Amino acid sequence: MGCLAACLRRRLCPMPNDNSTVDIPIPVEASVAPALDNAMVRALAGRLVSRMLQPASVERLFDTMDAIAAEAARRGLTDDILDAELAAYNAERREPNAPPGP
């Protein structure tokens, strides 16, 4: 439950607090049933089921990308660092005899 545990600790996957969610019974393996005693785990499992059954929107993708960028910036990633990393990556893959690119 590593990914789920990380999500729980950081509260990255909150369920909406509105009337658009409903409780439904879903059969699960007996070995995982005790984990669903935790309300947050149930909410995350519900979010996962909802995402699996509903096509993702482009807007949600942009929101996710914005969240990732914000977290990277919070951890100290700057445009200069990113540019340097991309330049190093590109230099490693450049063929030895190829002329420098733009």
C-alpha positions as CSV (number, residue, x, y, z in Angstrom):
1,M,0.0,0.0,0.0
2,G,3.0,2.3,-0.6
3,C,1.4,4.7,-3.1
4,L,-1.8,4.8,-1.1
5,A,0.1,5.4,2.2
6,A,2.0,8.3,0.6
7,C,-1.2,9.8,-0.6
8,L,-2.7,9.4,2.8
9,R,0.3,11.1,4.5
10,R,0.3,14.0,2.1
11,R,-3.4,14.2,1.6
12,L,-2.9,14.5,-2.2
13,C,-6.1,12.8,-3.1
14,P,-9.0,14.4,-1.3
15,M,-12.5,13.4,-2.3
16,P,-14.9,16.2,-3.1
17,N,-17.2,17.2,-0.2
18,D,-20.4,17.5,-2.2
19,N,-23.4,15.5,-3.1
20,S,-21.8,14.1,-6.3
21,T,-20.5,11.0,-4.4
22,V,-22.6,8.0,-3.3
23,D,-21.8,5.0,-1.1
24,I,-21.9,1.7,-2.9
25,P,-21.0,-1.9,-1.8
26,I,-18.0,-3.3,-3.7
27,P,-16.8,-6.8,-3.1
28,V,-13.0,-7.0,-2.2
29,E,-10.6,-9.7,-1.2
30,A,-10.9,-10.5,2.5
31,S,-7.3,-9.7,3.2
32,V,-7.8,-6.0,2.2
33,A,-11.2,-5.5,3.8
34,P,-9.8,-4.3,7.1
35,A,-8.0,-1.4,5.4
36,L,-11.4,-0.1,4.3
37,D,-12.3,0.5,7.9
38,N,-10.4,3.7,7.6
39,A,-12.6,6.5,6.1
40,M,-9.7,8.1,4.2
41,V,-8.7,4.8,2.6
42,R,-12.4,4.3,1.6
43,A,-12.4,7.8,0.1
44,L,-9.2,7.1,-1.8
45,A,-10.5,3.8,-3.1
46,G,-13.7,5.5,-4.2
47,R,-11.6,8.2,-6.0
48,L,-9.6,5.4,-7.7
49,V,-12.8,3.6,-8.9
50,S,-14.2,6.9,-10.1
51,R,-11.1,7.7,-12.1
52,M,-10.9,4.2,-13.6
53,L,-14.5,4.4,-14.9
54,Q,-14.6,8.0,-16.0
55,P,-12.5,9.2,-18.9
56,A,-9.9,11.8,-17.8
57,S,-10.4,15.3,-19.1
58,V,-7.7,17.5,-20.6
59,E,-8.4,20.0,-17.9
60,R,-7.6,17.4,-15.2
61,L,-4.3,16.7,-17.0
62,F,-3.4,20.4,-16.9
63,D,-4.4,20.6,-13.2
64,T,-2.2,17.6,-12.5
65,M,0.7,19.1,-14.4
66,D,0.3,22.4,-12.5
67,A,0.3,20.5,-9.2
68,I,3.5,18.7,-10.1
69,A,5.2,21.9,-11.2
70,A,4.1,23.6,-8.0
71,E,5.5,20.7,-5.9
72,A,8.8,20.7,-7.8
73,A,9.1,24.5,-7.3
74,R,8.4,24.1,-3.6
75,R,11.2,21.6,-3.4
76,G,13.6,24.0,-5.1
77,L,13.4,23.2,-8.8
78,T,14.0,26.4,-10.8
79,D,13.9,27.1,-14.5
80,D,17.7,27.4,-14.5
81,I,18.1,24.0,-12.9
82,L,15.6,22.4,-15.3
83,D,17.3,24.0,-18.4
84,A,20.7,22.7,-17.2
85,E,19.3,19.2,-16.7
86,L,17.6,19.2,-20.1
87,A,20.8,20.5,-21.8
88,A,22.9,17.7,-20.1
89,Y,20.3,15.1,-21.1
90,N,20.4,16.3,-24.7
91,A,24.2,16.4,-24.8
92,E,24.4,12.8,-23.6
93,R,22.2,11.7,-26.4
94,R,23.8,13.7,-29.2
95,E,25.7,11.6,-31.6
96,P,29.5,12.2,-31.4
97,N,29.9,13.6,-35.0
98,A,26.6,15.5,-35.1
99,P,26.7,19.3,-35.4
100,P,25.5,21.2,-32.3
101,G,21.8,21.8,-32.4
102,P,19.9,25.1,-31.9
